[in-house]
């Protein structure tokens, strides 16, 4: 059997570490943040656009800039999807709380963190605090929470059939 206490501690530890990772990225000033996302977009362009390196430097910069917004918002969504998964895994083992309430708490934790993350950005040079980002973050988190809830429900039903 699974040691519930060890599971809870491990899940909570990963949740906190992921929150620290998000905070670290959010605390980067605008220049560093743009360089980070720009380098990711550049690597993706090199992979999916075979002749990218032969394109003139000015045109490469334009291509990277045009995809940077999508890359940044996709990063918000996916990073918070992982946060939602980790949050749901942290609260899933609490049997004293109704099944769906555990996931509502998980989603609420993610929403509060998304809001605090955007407030943090307000104080970082060149960064902005945007409601749009909170919505993207929370959407990703909800997808992560729902994925864990569906998997848990599936495993519970499968186990009930086997026993």
C-alpha atoms as one frame of an Amber mdcrd trajectory, in Angstrom:
protein
   0.000   0.000   0.000   0.944   3.634  -0.430   2.180   5.494   2.645  -0.322
   8.400   2.678   1.819  10.615   4.912   4.879  10.211   2.665   2.687  10.837
  -0.406   1.300  14.053   1.090   4.731  15.333   2.072   6.213  14.500  -1.330
   3.317  16.087  -3.232   3.450  19.218  -1.059   7.218  19.444  -1.501   6.926
  19.268  -5.303   4.106  21.838  -5.185   6.233  24.294  -3.183   9.278  23.709
  -5.410   7.149  24.382  -8.507   5.831  27.571  -6.915   9.413  28.669  -6.250
  10.275  27.975  -9.899   7.337  30.099 -11.057   8.314  32.881  -8.646  11.892
  32.769  -9.950  10.760  33.196 -13.554   8.299  35.928 -12.578  10.994  37.840
 -10.719  13.170  38.189 -13.815  13.204  41.714 -15.189  11.685  42.321 -18.625
  14.996  42.101 -20.471  16.002  38.743 -18.962  12.487  37.366 -19.385  12.405
  38.391 -23.063  15.829  36.840 -23.662  14.652  33.597 -22.086  11.481  33.336
 -24.146  13.292  34.609 -27.244  15.936  31.905 -27.003  13.248  29.218 -26.650
  11.419  30.571 -29.703  14.688  30.714 -31.626  15.440  27.052 -30.835  11.917
  26.077 -31.910  12.318  28.035 -35.160  15.602  26.253 -35.848  13.901  22.874
 -35.334  10.683  23.511 -37.282  12.033  25.883 -39.942  15.076  24.073 -41.435
  16.419  27.117 -43.307  16.001  29.481 -40.350  19.750  29.971 -39.879  20.096
  31.080 -43.514  17.449  33.806 -43.097  18.929  37.316 -42.640  19.419  38.283
 -38.969  16.854  41.108 -39.134  14.229  38.731 -40.520  15.104  36.142 -37.840
  14.494  38.783 -35.178  11.107  39.632 -36.717  10.089  35.960 -36.835  11.152
  35.429 -33.218   9.261  38.547 -32.103   6.101  37.449 -33.887   6.055  34.097
 -32.065   7.212  35.356 -28.680   3.736  36.381 -27.469   2.315  32.931 -28.246
   5.299  31.242 -26.598   4.974  33.329 -23.436   1.239  32.698 -23.061   1.697
  28.984 -23.810   4.351  28.890 -21.099   1.912  30.515 -18.645  -0.730  27.924
 -19.462   1.535  24.877 -19.329   3.431  25.910 -16.195   0.147  26.421 -14.373
  -1.218  23.124 -15.713   1.641  21.442 -13.862   0.849  23.589 -10.802  -2.772
  22.390 -10.976  -1.657  18.761 -11.169   0.699  19.154  -8.215  -1.905  21.026
  -6.185  -4.535  18.361  -6.859  -2.088  15.615  -5.930  -1.334  17.455  -2.690
  -4.999  17.559  -1.628  -6.326  14.320  -3.146  -5.466  12.075  -0.190  -7.466
  14.024   2.410 -10.391  11.650   2.940 -12.098  13.955   5.461 -12.872  16.387
   2.647 -15.467  15.597  -0.043 -13.945  14.365  -3.292 -14.870  17.381  -5.437
 -14.124  19.873  -2.674 -10.505  18.656  -2.640 -10.218  19.730  -6.270 -12.008
  23.016  -5.656  -9.457  23.756  -2.918  -6.657  22.825  -5.326  -8.016  25.195
  -7.969  -8.449  27.966  -5.372  -4.819  27.580  -4.267  -3.746  27.923  -7.909
  -5.940  30.991  -8.435  -4.529  32.694  -5.346  -1.022  31.869  -6.487  -1.702
  33.208  -9.999  -2.978  36.473  -8.514   0.023  36.759  -6.184   2.343  35.977
  -9.117   0.911  38.857 -11.144   1.100  41.199  -8.162   4.771  40.225  -7.798
   5.361  41.172 -11.460   3.984  44.647 -10.778   7.095  45.328  -8.693   9.590
  43.835 -11.180  11.217  46.361 -13.560   9.682  46.257 -17.025   7.075  43.620
 -16.129   3.342  44.183 -15.837   0.485  42.867 -13.757  -2.198  41.594 -16.156
  -5.625  40.102 -15.528  -5.280  38.259 -18.861  -2.306  36.336 -17.456  -4.245
  35.406 -14.311  -7.002  34.018 -16.551  -4.509  32.051 -18.682  -2.737  30.760
 -15.561  -5.971  29.734 -13.885  -7.239  28.042 -17.059  -4.090  25.937 -17.199
  -4.373  25.098 -13.505  -8.011  24.037 -13.883  -7.049  21.709 -16.742  -4.398
  20.143 -14.493  -6.823  19.771 -11.584  -9.504  18.250 -13.836  -6.977  15.803
 -15.297  -6.085  14.535 -11.820  -9.763  14.368 -10.793 -10.663  12.340 -13.887
  -7.705  10.000 -13.412  -8.585   9.533  -9.738 -12.215   8.790 -10.576 -11.160
   6.331 -13.290  -8.702   4.540 -10.980 -11.301   4.387  -8.194 -13.883   2.803
 -10.523 -11.338   0.407 -11.975 -10.225  -0.638  -8.486 -13.872  -1.146  -7.427
 -14.390  -3.507 -10.375 -11.262  -5.486  -9.575 -12.062  -5.958  -5.896
